[in-house]
Amino acid sequence: MLRSESHAMGEGGGGGEYSVLALLAVVFAVTFELRFARTGLFRSRAYWISMGIVFCFQVLVDGWLTKLSAPIVLYASDEISGLRFPWDIPVEDYLFGFALTTLAIANWIRCSK
Amino acid sequence: MDKLQYLGLLGGCLVCTVPLEFVYGFRVWRSPARLVRALGPVICFFVLWDLFGIHRRNWWFNDAYVTGIELPGSIPIEEIAFFIVIPAAAISGYEAVRASLGKSRDG
């Protein structure tokens, strides 16, 4: 049984709390790398190629998670921009995915001792 | 079986990425202490972020496709699994790319 189905199926408008949270996560991840971990990740070819691969996999995995025909994860329409691409993936998910994977890789390199 | 869909999706990610370290020779899952040290803070950060979003009703989960097992704060165990599997998969992918590019261990 879906909760607040009508709430989820509406259109976003201009962004909301999830949009802000996703941006904050990106700011945190970038700041973590540049100020704390300092692994040189953003100058690394391997990192950017990996991010490209992560993006491709995210489209598949997140596409399945968020497909509106049978969503596993649902978003409050007021709290997202409403932009979904490709398929039904909220664009905020790419910011969140970038932050999650960048933090993980940066901290992995930092923990090499 | 539908209730295992989210976990199944994460299992699929593991199936795709765990073998990489046996193909390329790096050690991610086989360096569990380092993986725990690396992922610990990341998991903590995103679990808190997720709890906030769930509490604020920014997002929620379809009862049909999750097990219904939740930790305090109404966070599905699938989300905990997500914050372990996805970062580990990204790290494995990164190490595989590095190995493909011929980088040395500390390169």
Backbone of each chain as ProteinMPNN parsed JSONL, in Angstrom:
{"seq_chain_A": "MLRSESHAMGEGGGGGEYSVLALLAVVFAVTFELRFARTGLFRSRAYWISMGIVFCFQVLVDGWLTKLSAPIVLYASDEISGLRFPWDIPVEDYLFGFALTTLAIANWIRCSK", "coords_chain_A": {"N_chain_A": [[0.867, -1.192, 0.0], [0.733, 2.072, -0.983], [1.918, 5.02, 0.565], [0.57, 8.246, 0.888], [0.108, 8.619, -1.881], [-0.9, 10.409, -3.814], [0.449, 12.649, -3.104], [2.971, 12.022, -3.885], [2.818, 11.84, -6.619], [2.548, 14.218, -7.825], [3.746, 17.208, -9.541], [6.953, 18.633, -9.077], [8.273, 21.869, -8.172], [10.551, 24.105, -8.795], [12.19, 23.135, -6.828], [13.048, 21.824, -3.573], [13.238, 20.706, -0.175], [14.669, 18.274, -0.451], [16.207, 18.832, -2.66], [17.855, 20.823, -1.632], [19.139, 19.342, 0.422], [20.513, 17.494, -1.127], [22.3, 19.109, -2.543], [23.749, 20.135, -0.386], [24.997, 17.811, 0.463], [26.743, 17.364, -1.664], [28.379, 19.656, -1.444], [29.498, 19.109, 1.031], [30.916, 16.746, 0.474], [32.794, 17.596, -1.482], [34.165, 19.562, -0.042], [35.16, 17.97, 2.012], [37.034, 16.413, 0.622], [38.758, 18.358, -0.512], [39.636, 19.86, 1.683], [40.177, 18.183, 3.819], [40.662, 15.275, 3.379], [42.306, 15.447, 1.093], [43.261, 13.943, -1.187], [43.814, 14.331, -3.805], [41.983, 13.586, -5.585], [40.215, 14.842, -7.479], [41.885, 15.485, -9.499], [42.455, 13.183, -10.666], [42.549, 10.819, -13.206], [41.563, 8.257, -13.088], [39.61, 8.495, -11.129], [37.65, 10.172, -12.374], [36.927, 8.658, -14.581], [35.868, 6.478, -13.195], [33.683, 7.758, -11.972], [32.157, 8.239, -14.201], [31.446, 5.629, -14.856], [30.069, 4.949, -12.531], [27.923, 6.713, -12.81], [26.623, 5.61, -15.057], [25.821, 3.1, -14.019], [24.252, 4.031, -11.982], [22.109, 5.14, -13.347], [20.839, 2.824, -14.219], [20.309, 1.328, -11.794], [19.09, 3.237, -10.104], [17.117, 4.013, -11.789], [15.47, 1.807, -11.761], [14.758, 1.794, -9.034], [13.283, 4.128, -8.775], [11.261, 4.168, -10.627], [8.164, 5.288, -11.678], [6.047, 3.67, -12.235], [6.18, 1.47, -10.577], [7.316, 2.205, -7.974], [10.127, 1.884, -5.749], [11.338, 3.639, -4.089], [9.984, 6.693, -3.025], [9.243, 10.177, -3.569], [8.482, 13.287, -1.991], [6.523, 15.464, -3.736], [6.642, 18.192, -3.411], [9.148, 18.617, -2.484], [11.112, 18.183, -4.262], [12.754, 19.115, -7.363], [11.289, 18.322, -9.473], [12.294, 17.691, -11.86], [13.047, 14.944, -13.766], [15.157, 12.542, -15.002], [17.217, 10.172, -16.762], [14.148, 8.48, -17.575], [12.404, 8.081, -14.585], [14.064, 9.211, -12.733], [14.834, 11.386, -10.161], [16.611, 14.393, -10.597], [18.069, 15.249, -8.444], [19.016, 12.95, -7.291], [21.384, 12.325, -8.589], [23.171, 14.174, -7.592], [23.265, 13.382, -4.934], [24.233, 10.779, -5.288], [26.756, 11.308, -6.387], [27.945, 12.614, -4.199], [27.913, 10.577, -2.219], [29.495, 8.491, -3.385], [31.895, 9.81, -3.964], [32.757, 10.668, -1.415], [33.155, 8.159, -0.275], [35.2, 7.004, -1.875], [37.256, 8.886, -1.559], [37.683, 8.724, 1.222], [38.437, 6.079, 1.396], [40.896, 6.057, 0.044], [42.262, 7.747, 1.748], [42.407, 6.159, 3.981], [44.564, 4.487, 3.654], [46.626, 3.632, 5.147]], "CA_chain_A": [[0.0, 0.0, 0.0], [1.548, 3.283, -1.054], [1.478, 6.103, 1.438], [0.562, 9.582, 0.283], [0.378, 8.42, -3.308], [-1.158, 11.629, -4.578], [1.524, 13.571, -2.739], [4.174, 11.649, -4.624], [2.648, 11.828, -8.074], [2.437, 15.567, -8.377], [4.957, 17.795, -10.103], [7.697, 19.543, -8.196], [8.306, 23.212, -8.733], [11.6, 24.971, -8.294], [13.07, 22.501, -5.851], [12.6, 21.835, -2.193], [14.182, 20.299, 0.843], [15.583, 17.242, -0.944], [17.146, 19.525, -3.541], [18.837, 21.469, -0.747], [19.918, 18.283, 1.071], [21.415, 16.898, -2.116], [23.365, 20.097, -2.782], [24.584, 20.159, 0.816], [25.819, 16.602, 0.452], [27.82, 17.605, -2.632], [29.29, 20.637, -0.84], [30.22, 18.405, 2.082], [31.856, 15.797, -0.134], [33.875, 18.347, -2.126], [34.93, 20.184, 1.04], [35.876, 16.883, 2.689], [38.189, 16.02, -0.18], [39.707, 19.451, -0.73], [40.156, 20.426, 2.919], [40.515, 17.207, 4.845], [41.311, 14.085, 2.852], [43.361, 15.927, 0.193], [43.834, 12.81, -1.902], [44.053, 14.707, -5.196], [40.991, 12.822, -6.348], [39.611, 15.558, -8.594], [42.879, 15.572, -10.574], [42.765, 11.802, -11.021], [41.816, 10.294, -14.36], [40.845, 7.056, -12.637], [38.41, 8.941, -10.417], [36.615, 10.684, -13.285], [36.426, 7.507, -15.342], [35.006, 5.746, -12.256], [32.437, 8.504, -11.814], [31.377, 7.976, -15.404], [30.883, 4.278, -14.719], [29.078, 5.061, -11.452], [26.751, 7.36, -13.386], [25.925, 4.636, -15.903], [25.172, 2.131, -13.155], [23.207, 4.714, -11.227], [20.94, 5.263, -14.208], [20.14, 1.532, -14.216], [19.839, 0.979, -10.451], [18.164, 4.259, -9.639], [15.974, 3.951, -12.698], [14.581, 0.75, -11.243], [14.27, 2.191, -7.71], [12.397, 5.292, -8.779], [10.281, 4.142, -11.713], [6.874, 5.673, -11.101], [5.069, 2.604, -12.451], [6.231, 0.587, -9.404], [8.49, 2.753, -7.286], [10.597, 1.357, -4.477], [11.544, 4.869, -3.321], [9.105, 7.763, -3.486], [9.648, 11.5, -3.107], [7.438, 14.294, -1.844], [6.611, 16.299, -4.935], [6.982, 19.569, -3.021], [10.524, 18.714, -1.983], [12.059, 17.96, -5.355], [12.584, 20.079, -8.442], [10.339, 17.794, -10.433], [13.043, 17.249, -13.03], [13.359, 13.515, -13.679], [15.786, 12.138, -16.253], [16.215, 9.634, -17.677], [13.021, 7.796, -16.943], [11.785, 8.835, -13.489], [15.08, 9.499, -11.725], [14.955, 12.807, -9.818], [17.986, 14.823, -10.855], [18.751, 15.367, -7.151], [19.669, 11.675, -6.976], [22.756, 12.328, -9.122], [23.982, 14.92, -6.637], [23.405, 12.498, -3.787], [25.113, 9.681, -5.698], [28.104, 11.867, -6.505], [28.455, 12.857, -2.85], [28.114, 9.294, -1.548], [30.606, 7.742, -3.949], [33.129, 10.601, -3.818], [33.165, 10.556, -0.017], [33.636, 6.802, -0.04], [36.492, 6.797, -2.535], [38.238, 9.757, -0.895], [38.027, 8.182, 2.529], [39.139, 4.813, 1.143], [42.291, 6.396, -0.257], [42.814, 8.328, 2.969], [42.611, 5.078, 4.94], [45.449, 3.507, 3.033], [47.701, 3.233, 6.066]], "C_chain_A": [[0.9, 1.237, 0.0], [1.008, 4.313, -0.076], [1.555, 7.411, 0.669], [0.817, 9.52, -1.215], [0.162, 9.694, -4.109], [-0.076, 12.663, -4.314], [2.762, 13.312, -3.592], [4.034, 11.89, -6.116], [2.549, 13.222, -8.669], [3.743, 16.06, -8.956], [5.653, 18.655, -9.065], [7.672, 20.93, -8.795], [9.397, 24.028, -8.104], [12.495, 24.33, -7.261], [12.529, 22.631, -4.448], [13.673, 21.281, -1.3], [15.152, 19.226, 0.361], [16.624, 17.869, -1.864], [18.256, 20.162, -2.715], [19.735, 20.431, -0.088], [20.941, 17.678, 0.118], [22.585, 17.832, -2.418], [24.309, 20.169, -1.595], [25.507, 18.952, 0.871], [27.0, 16.767, -0.508], [28.854, 18.568, -2.049], [30.14, 19.955, 0.232], [31.288, 17.488, 1.489], [33.05, 16.521, -0.752], [34.778, 18.987, -1.065], [35.764, 19.142, 1.773], [37.141, 16.524, 1.927], [39.222, 17.149, -0.239], [40.382, 19.915, 0.555], [40.701, 19.39, 3.871], [41.28, 16.016, 4.264], [42.487, 14.425, 1.933], [44.047, 14.791, -0.555], [44.2, 13.16, -3.333], [43.063, 14.056, -6.149], [40.495, 13.535, -7.599], [40.596, 15.792, -9.737], [43.171, 14.178, -11.143], [41.89, 11.311, -12.171], [40.974, 9.087, -13.941], [39.553, 7.433, -11.931], [37.317, 9.354, -11.396], [36.054, 9.585, -14.182], [35.476, 6.687, -14.459], [33.66, 6.443, -12.086], [31.549, 8.329, -13.034], [30.703, 6.618, -15.34], [29.804, 4.266, -13.646], [27.788, 5.667, -11.999], [25.936, 6.376, -14.225], [25.173, 3.605, -15.056], [24.045, 2.77, -12.351], [21.934, 4.832, -12.06], [20.137, 3.96, -14.184], [19.506, 1.229, -12.858], [18.773, 1.956, -9.974], [16.919, 4.311, -10.524], [14.956, 2.938, -12.226], [13.966, 1.176, -9.907], [13.159, 3.226, -7.795], [11.303, 5.248, -9.842], [8.878, 4.32, -11.137], [5.818, 4.586, -11.298], [5.02, 1.645, -11.259], [7.41, 1.008, -8.54], [8.826, 2.02, -5.996], [10.826, 2.536, -3.529], [10.636, 5.945, -3.906], [9.52, 9.087, -2.852], [8.439, 12.411, -2.987], [7.576, 15.289, -2.985], [6.992, 17.736, -4.606], [8.461, 19.735, -2.707], [11.565, 18.383, -3.04], [11.786, 18.993, -6.444], [11.504, 19.629, -9.418], [11.011, 17.328, -11.714], [13.424, 15.792, -12.848], [13.903, 13.077, -15.041], [16.96, 11.233, -15.991], [15.16, 8.854, -16.913], [12.503, 8.665, -15.799], [12.781, 9.206, -12.397], [15.103, 10.989, -11.421], [16.405, 13.25, -9.979], [18.78, 14.976, -9.554], [19.505, 14.08, -6.795], [21.106, 11.628, -7.502], [23.697, 13.098, -8.199], [24.28, 14.047, -5.423], [24.376, 11.358, -4.111], [26.556, 10.125, -5.825], [28.716, 12.034, -5.117], [28.796, 11.542, -2.154], [29.358, 8.581, -2.065], [31.926, 8.496, -3.827], [33.652, 10.525, -2.393], [33.779, 9.192, 0.25], [35.022, 6.592, -0.639], [37.569, 7.641, -1.864], [38.65, 9.176, 0.456], [38.747, 6.841, 2.419], [40.629, 5.071, 0.882], [42.976, 6.924, 0.996], [43.144, 7.261, 4.0], [43.602, 4.041, 4.432], [46.572, 3.061, 3.952], [47.337, 1.927, 6.749]], "O_chain_A": [[1.73, 1.411, 0.893], [-0.203, 4.459, 0.09], [2.487, 7.645, -0.101], [1.635, 10.267, -1.752], [0.959, 10.019, -4.988], [0.272, 13.453, -5.191], [3.492, 14.229, -3.968], [5.029, 12.121, -6.803], [2.474, 13.379, -9.888], [4.757, 15.368, -8.859], [5.0, 19.328, -8.266], [7.082, 21.124, -9.857], [9.223, 24.585, -7.02], [13.483, 24.94, -6.851], [11.655, 23.454, -4.177], [14.863, 21.363, -1.605], [16.33, 19.255, 0.718], [17.791, 17.477, -1.845], [19.437, 20.057, -3.047], [20.952, 20.606, -0.036], [22.076, 17.39, 0.497], [23.727, 17.388, -2.534], [25.525, 20.254, -1.767], [26.663, 19.062, 1.279], [28.12, 16.359, -0.2], [30.058, 18.328, -2.147], [31.344, 20.192, 0.329], [32.426, 17.465, 1.956], [34.193, 16.103, -0.566], [36.003, 18.953, -1.18], [36.921, 19.387, 2.115], [38.203, 16.352, 2.526], [40.415, 16.918, -0.04], [41.547, 20.315, 0.541], [41.6, 19.687, 4.658], [42.432, 15.784, 4.631], [43.532, 13.776, 1.986], [45.274, 14.692, -0.554], [44.84, 12.358, -4.014], [43.285, 13.989, -7.358], [40.366, 12.919, -8.657], [40.205, 16.24, -10.814], [44.038, 14.024, -12.003], [40.662, 11.378, -12.114], [39.835, 8.92, -14.377], [38.525, 6.779, -12.108], [36.172, 8.924, -11.256], [34.866, 9.576, -14.505], [34.416, 6.255, -14.912], [32.617, 5.789, -12.06], [30.325, 8.276, -12.914], [29.542, 6.468, -15.719], [28.751, 3.652, -13.821], [26.694, 5.196, -11.691], [24.712, 6.317, -14.114], [24.022, 3.278, -15.348], [23.023, 2.141, -12.075], [20.827, 4.65, -11.553], [18.907, 3.985, -14.134], [18.319, 0.914, -12.775], [17.705, 1.562, -9.507], [15.819, 4.613, -10.061], [13.748, 3.169, -12.28], [12.78, 0.944, -9.673], [12.217, 3.214, -7.002], [10.507, 6.181, -9.952], [8.465, 3.598, -10.229], [4.802, 4.58, -10.602], [3.972, 1.075, -10.955], [8.38, 0.266, -8.389], [7.943, 1.593, -5.253], [10.548, 2.452, -2.333], [10.532, 6.092, -5.124], [10.071, 9.121, -1.751], [7.495, 12.324, -3.772], [8.636, 15.887, -3.169], [7.598, 18.422, -5.429], [8.972, 20.854, -2.667], [12.758, 18.313, -2.747], [10.747, 19.653, -6.456], [10.885, 20.446, -10.1], [10.397, 16.662, -12.547], [14.068, 15.445, -11.858], [13.243, 13.206, -16.073], [17.687, 11.499, -15.034], [15.305, 8.61, -15.715], [12.198, 9.84, -15.999], [12.388, 9.484, -11.264], [15.364, 11.791, -12.318], [17.322, 12.554, -9.543], [20.005, 14.851, -9.549], [20.51, 14.12, -6.085], [21.955, 10.956, -6.915], [24.862, 12.735, -8.038], [25.415, 13.988, -4.95], [25.237, 11.019, -3.298], [27.473, 9.41, -5.42], [29.861, 11.645, -4.884], [29.867, 11.418, -1.56], [30.183, 8.118, -1.277], [32.969, 7.88, -3.607], [34.849, 10.34, -2.178], [34.803, 9.086, 0.924], [35.914, 6.061, 0.022], [38.676, 7.158, -1.626], [39.836, 9.144, 0.787], [39.577, 6.511, 3.266], [41.497, 4.391, 1.428], [44.128, 6.59, 1.272], [44.059, 7.436, 4.804], [43.487, 2.856, 4.745], [47.38, 2.21, 3.582], [48.11, 1.42, 7.562]]}, "seq_chain_B": "MDKLQYLGLLGGCLVCTVPLEFVYGFRVWRSPARLVRALGPVICFFVLWDLFGIHRRNWWFNDAYVTGIELPGSIPIEEIAFFIVIPAAAISGYEAVRASLGKSRDG", "coords_chain_B": {"N_chain_B": [[8.07, -12.5, -2.746], [8.412, -10.1, -3.985], [8.874, -8.329, -1.94], [11.523, -8.535, -1.51], [12.718, -7.09, -3.397], [14.199, -4.627, -3.356], [16.444, -5.346, -1.805], [17.333, -7.379, -3.462], [18.132, -5.956, -5.71], [20.354, -4.622, -4.683], [21.902, -6.83, -4.132], [22.433, -7.632, -6.722], [24.152, -5.557, -7.475], [26.351, -6.207, -5.904], [27.057, -8.681, -6.99], [27.962, -7.836, -9.446], [30.21, -6.323, -8.793], [31.893, -7.365, -6.736], [33.375, -9.566, -7.856], [35.307, -8.162, -9.303], [37.624, -7.654, -7.839], [38.878, -10.035, -7.804], [39.451, -10.438, -10.38], [41.121, -8.258, -11.047], [42.918, -8.107, -8.971], [43.123, -6.283, -6.848], [42.397, -5.354, -3.407], [39.504, -4.98, -1.801], [36.948, -5.81, -0.521], [38.399, -7.805, 0.604], [40.006, -6.466, 2.299], [38.954, -5.942, 4.979], [39.225, -4.445, 7.382], [40.217, -1.989, 6.548], [38.155, -1.244, 4.843], [36.017, -0.993, 6.614], [36.961, 1.146, 8.16], [37.061, 3.096, 6.196], [34.406, 3.247, 5.248], [32.871, 3.582, 7.534], [32.522, 6.351, 8.642], [31.226, 7.446, 6.422], [28.888, 5.911, 6.165], [27.698, 6.58, 8.613], [27.231, 9.357, 8.269], [25.436, 9.389, 6.052], [23.335, 7.79, 6.952], [22.306, 9.375, 8.999], [21.543, 11.571, 7.433], [19.613, 10.336, 5.866], [17.77, 9.535, 7.836], [16.895, 12.041, 8.581], [15.674, 12.934, 6.201], [13.661, 10.989, 5.916], [12.215, 11.364, 8.258], [11.32, 13.951, 7.799], [9.642, 13.463, 5.81], [10.471, 13.728, 3.178], [11.133, 11.735, 1.522], [10.128, 8.307, 1.035], [9.372, 4.752, 1.396], [8.244, 2.091, -0.625], [5.98, -0.099, 0.641], [5.49, -2.495, -0.59], [7.807, -3.405, -1.764], [9.872, -3.629, 0.017], [11.34, -5.285, 2.867], [10.2, -4.579, 5.245], [11.465, -4.631, 7.606], [12.831, -2.544, 9.961], [15.14, -0.112, 11.286], [15.51, 1.793, 14.371], [13.896, 4.928, 14.063], [12.651, 4.522, 11.789], [14.081, 3.682, 9.561], [14.573, 1.719, 6.792], [16.118, -1.539, 6.673], [17.153, -1.99, 4.229], [18.117, 0.452, 3.361], [20.353, 0.815, 4.97], [21.861, -1.289, 3.998], [22.15, -0.352, 1.398], [23.838, 1.877, 1.813], [26.15, 0.594, 2.429], [26.703, -1.207, 0.318], [26.671, 0.337, -2.131], [28.704, 2.442, -1.87], [30.912, 0.692, -1.484], [30.872, -0.676, -3.883], [31.454, 1.434, -5.612], [34.05, 2.048, -4.778], [35.305, -0.355, -5.438], [34.982, -0.249, -8.216], [36.498, 2.012, -8.793], [39.072, 1.104, -8.012], [39.334, -0.933, -9.857], [39.407, 0.497, -12.244], [41.763, 1.939, -11.829], [43.578, -0.195, -11.78], [43.285, -1.08, -14.393], [44.274, 1.094, -15.745], [46.844, 0.774, -15.193], [48.068, 1.704, -12.911], [50.359, 1.952, -10.202], [50.441, 0.554, -6.883], [50.51, 2.698, -5.087], [50.067, 4.783, -6.733]], "CA_chain_B": [[9.399, -12.222, -3.309], [8.467, -8.675, -4.309], [9.398, -7.596, -0.792], [12.975, -8.633, -1.547], [13.174, -6.441, -4.62], [15.256, -3.647, -3.093], [17.632, -6.118, -1.424], [17.793, -8.083, -4.654], [18.835, -4.968, -6.54], [21.667, -4.429, -4.065], [22.63, -8.077, -4.368], [22.911, -7.545, -8.097], [25.335, -4.672, -7.482], [27.467, -6.973, -5.34], [27.435, -9.692, -7.987], [28.707, -7.156, -10.523], [31.424, -5.615, -8.382], [32.809, -8.159, -5.904], [34.349, -10.313, -8.667], [36.351, -7.306, -9.886], [38.897, -7.716, -7.141], [39.529, -11.301, -8.146], [39.925, -10.267, -11.755], [42.178, -7.251, -11.12], [43.925, -8.335, -7.94], [43.13, -5.353, -5.711], [41.71, -5.909, -2.234], [38.551, -4.076, -1.153], [36.238, -6.677, 0.437], [39.411, -8.611, 1.285], [40.658, -5.609, 3.285], [37.77, -5.53, 5.742], [39.511, -3.396, 8.365], [40.313, -0.714, 5.828], [36.82, -0.935, 4.323], [35.226, -0.508, 7.753], [37.471, 2.489, 8.493], [36.701, 4.022, 5.114], [32.957, 3.406, 5.095], [32.214, 3.922, 8.802], [32.022, 7.733, 8.689], [30.316, 7.681, 5.293], [27.599, 5.309, 6.541], [27.113, 7.399, 9.677], [26.745, 10.611, 7.69], [24.265, 9.217, 5.202], [22.208, 7.285, 7.756], [21.714, 10.558, 9.63], [20.922, 12.319, 6.332], [18.436, 9.552, 5.489], [16.807, 9.647, 8.933], [16.325, 13.382, 8.483], [14.773, 12.969, 5.062], [12.506, 10.13, 6.202], [11.443, 12.044, 9.299], [10.714, 15.132, 7.201], [8.768, 12.984, 4.734], [10.951, 14.105, 1.844], [11.061, 10.494, 0.741], [9.703, 7.124, 1.787], [9.627, 3.497, 0.696], [7.043, 1.349, -0.992], [5.859, -1.305, 1.477], [5.41, -3.709, -1.416], [9.108, -3.823, -2.292], [10.876, -3.734, 1.071], [11.016, -6.358, 3.803], [9.443, -4.073, 6.384], [12.34, -4.603, 8.784], [13.349, -1.19, 10.086], [15.88, 0.265, 12.484], [14.889, 2.957, 15.003], [13.845, 6.08, 13.176], [11.935, 4.053, 10.601], [14.949, 3.524, 8.4], [14.577, 0.322, 6.366], [17.449, -2.144, 6.623], [17.62, -1.877, 2.844], [18.885, 1.69, 3.241], [21.66, 0.526, 5.573], [22.555, -2.113, 3.007], [22.485, 0.548, 0.289], [24.986, 2.71, 2.178], [27.331, -0.275, 2.451], [26.955, -1.814, -0.991], [26.951, 1.3, -3.202], [30.067, 2.966, -1.735], [31.895, -0.377, -1.71], [30.883, -0.915, -5.33], [32.164, 2.559, -6.226], [35.47, 1.863, -4.47], [35.765, -1.472, -6.278], [35.056, 0.266, -9.583], [37.656, 2.906, -8.834], [40.285, 0.286, -7.981], [39.411, -1.658, -11.123], [39.857, 1.464, -13.254], [43.186, 2.177, -11.553], [44.335, -1.37, -12.214], [43.236, -1.079, -15.848], [45.154, 2.16, -16.241], [48.218, 0.367, -14.932], [48.643, 2.468, -11.81], [50.968, 1.18, -9.132], [49.656, 0.479, -5.641], [50.396, 4.002, -4.469], [50.048, 5.769, -7.807]], "C_chain_B": [[9.534, -10.755, -3.701], [9.096, -7.87, -3.185], [10.918, -7.66, -0.716], [13.563, -7.851, -2.716], [14.327, -5.471, -4.378], [16.553, -4.375, -2.716], [18.208, -6.861, -2.621], [18.591, -7.186, -5.58], [20.252, -4.737, -6.005], [22.528, -5.683, -4.222], [23.206, -8.122, -5.766], [24.137, -6.663, -8.215], [26.56, -5.408, -6.935], [27.981, -7.995, -6.351], [28.282, -9.072, -9.093], [30.071, -6.655, -10.069], [32.392, -6.438, -7.528], [33.81, -8.959, -6.765], [35.488, -9.474, -9.218], [37.682, -7.471, -9.167], [39.616, -9.037, -7.365], [40.061, -11.261, -9.571], [41.157, -9.361, -11.787], [43.223, -7.355, -10.012], [43.963, -7.324, -6.81], [42.333, -5.984, -4.565], [40.816, -4.843, -1.614], [37.795, -4.881, -0.097], [37.243, -7.561, 1.205], [40.319, -7.76, 2.169], [39.576, -5.07, 4.205], [38.039, -4.434, 6.759], [39.559, -2.035, 7.695], [38.943, -0.285, 5.311], [35.921, -0.393, 5.437], [35.659, 0.903, 8.135], [37.029, 3.508, 7.454], [35.196, 4.299, 5.089], [32.253, 3.857, 6.362], [31.667, 5.337, 8.834], [31.015, 8.033, 7.574], [28.927, 7.145, 5.622], [26.922, 6.147, 7.609], [26.493, 8.671, 9.116], [25.444, 10.39, 6.928], [23.088, 8.593, 5.93], [21.518, 8.459, 8.456], [20.952, 11.398, 8.607], [19.603, 11.656, 5.934], [17.354, 9.646, 6.569], [16.115, 11.002, 8.889], [15.296, 13.441, 7.358], [13.513, 12.144, 5.268], [11.591, 10.813, 7.213], [10.687, 13.239, 8.723], [9.766, 14.765, 6.055], [9.179, 13.552, 3.368], [10.924, 12.893, 0.92], [10.608, 9.369, 1.651], [9.766, 5.913, 0.867], [8.334, 2.728, 0.514], [6.998, 0.046, -0.21], [5.878, -2.599, 0.675], [6.776, -4.269, -1.774], [10.222, -3.826, -1.261], [10.39, -4.759, 2.094], [10.139, -5.879, 4.951], [10.254, -4.061, 7.667], [12.996, -3.224, 8.83], [14.159, -1.034, 11.352], [15.169, 1.457, 13.131], [14.991, 4.185, 14.109], [13.159, 5.741, 11.872], [12.809, 3.977, 9.369], [14.996, 2.038, 8.012], [15.993, -0.255, 6.359], [18.03, -2.074, 5.217], [18.459, -0.614, 2.652], [20.276, 1.515, 3.851], [22.497, -0.28, 4.575], [23.004, -1.274, 1.816], [23.749, 1.341, 0.589], [26.257, 1.904, 2.394], [27.689, -0.699, 1.034], [27.376, -0.783, -2.039], [28.345, 1.937, -3.053], [31.137, 1.903, -1.993], [32.003, -0.691, -3.194], [31.642, 0.19, -6.055], [33.667, 2.44, -5.998], [36.048, 0.739, -5.325], [35.925, -1.023, -7.727], [36.267, 1.158, -9.77], [38.946, 2.104, -8.874], [40.449, -0.505, -9.274], [39.902, -0.741, -12.245], [41.355, 1.748, -13.073], [44.044, 1.017, -12.049], [44.398, -1.42, -13.746], [44.172, -0.04, -16.444], [46.613, 1.871, -15.933], [48.881, 1.138, -13.827], [49.254, 1.529, -10.778], [50.126, 1.298, -7.866], [49.472, 1.851, -5.006], [50.353, 5.119, -5.496], [48.773, 6.591, -7.86]], "O_chain_B": [[10.643, -10.222, -3.745], [9.763, -6.864, -3.423], [11.534, -6.923, 0.054], [14.759, -7.939, -2.992], [15.319, -5.487, -5.107], [17.623, -4.063, -3.238], [19.426, -6.959, -2.774], [19.594, -7.6, -6.16], [21.215, -4.666, -6.768], [23.739, -5.594, -4.42], [24.325, -8.591, -5.976], [25.061, -6.976, -8.966], [27.668, -5.247, -7.445], [29.188, -8.149, -6.538], [29.203, -9.703, -9.612], [30.995, -6.569, -10.878], [33.601, -6.22, -7.598], [34.99, -9.016, -6.419], [36.535, -10.017, -9.568], [38.741, -7.436, -9.793], [40.822, -9.142, -7.14], [41.008, -11.97, -9.915], [42.13, -9.664, -12.478], [44.293, -6.755, -10.108], [44.762, -7.48, -5.887], [41.682, -7.014, -4.738], [41.306, -3.911, -0.976], [37.983, -4.656, 1.099], [36.961, -8.005, 2.318], [41.292, -8.266, 2.727], [39.309, -3.868, 4.211], [37.182, -3.579, 6.984], [39.015, -1.055, 8.205], [38.609, 0.9, 5.337], [35.159, 0.549, 5.226], [34.817, 1.76, 8.404], [36.668, 4.638, 7.787], [34.769, 5.442, 4.929], [31.172, 4.443, 6.3], [30.466, 5.522, 9.033], [30.065, 8.789, 7.776], [27.92, 7.816, 5.397], [25.72, 6.404, 7.535], [25.361, 9.018, 9.451], [24.468, 11.113, 7.13], [21.941, 8.843, 5.558], [20.289, 8.525, 8.499], [19.851, 11.876, 8.882], [18.603, 12.334, 5.697], [16.174, 9.816, 6.263], [14.912, 11.107, 9.126], [14.185, 13.938, 7.544], [12.427, 12.544, 4.849], [10.37, 10.841, 7.056], [9.551, 13.507, 9.112], [9.17, 15.635, 5.42], [8.332, 13.821, 2.516], [10.722, 13.009, -0.289], [10.693, 9.465, 2.876], [10.161, 6.024, -0.294], [7.458, 2.719, 1.379], [7.866, -0.813, -0.371], [6.233, -3.66, 1.189], [6.907, -5.46, -2.055], [11.389, -4.003, -1.61], [9.199, -5.061, 2.178], [9.419, -6.67, 5.56], [9.802, -3.55, 8.692], [13.631, -2.793, 7.868], [13.922, -1.709, 12.354], [14.31, 2.072, 12.499], [16.022, 4.445, 13.488], [13.092, 6.564, 10.959], [12.333, 4.184, 8.252], [15.41, 1.199, 8.813], [16.956, 0.457, 6.074], [19.248, -2.097, 5.037], [19.407, -0.613, 1.866], [21.262, 2.013, 3.306], [23.671, 0.008, 4.343], [24.102, -1.461, 1.292], [24.627, 1.468, -0.264], [27.336, 2.481, 2.53], [28.835, -0.565, 0.605], [28.344, -1.009, -2.764], [29.099, 1.969, -4.026], [32.147, 2.178, -2.642], [33.095, -0.941, -3.705], [32.385, -0.078, -6.999], [34.463, 2.696, -6.902], [37.145, 0.864, -5.869], [36.901, -1.381, -8.386], [36.971, 1.072, -10.776], [39.826, 2.392, -9.686], [41.569, -0.724, -9.734], [40.704, -1.146, -13.086], [42.111, 1.789, -14.043], [45.096, 1.218, -12.655], [45.432, -1.759, -14.321], [44.779, -0.251, -17.494], [47.506, 2.61, -16.346], [50.107, 1.235, -13.781], [48.728, 0.447, -10.516], [49.185, 2.09, -7.821], [48.413, 2.146, -4.452], [50.58, 6.282, -5.16], [48.633, 7.459, -8.723]]}, "name": "protein", "num_of_chains": 2, "seq": "MLRSESHAMGEGGGGGEYSVLALLAVVFAVTFELRFARTGLFRSRAYWISMGIVFCFQVLVDGWLTKLSAPIVLYASDEISGLRFPWDIPVEDYLFGFALTTLAIANWIRCSKMDKLQYLGLLGGCLVCTVPLEFVYGFRVWRSPARLVRALGPVICFFVLWDLFGIHRRNWWFNDAYVTGIELPGSIPIEEIAFFIVIPAAAISGYEAVRASLGKSRDG"}
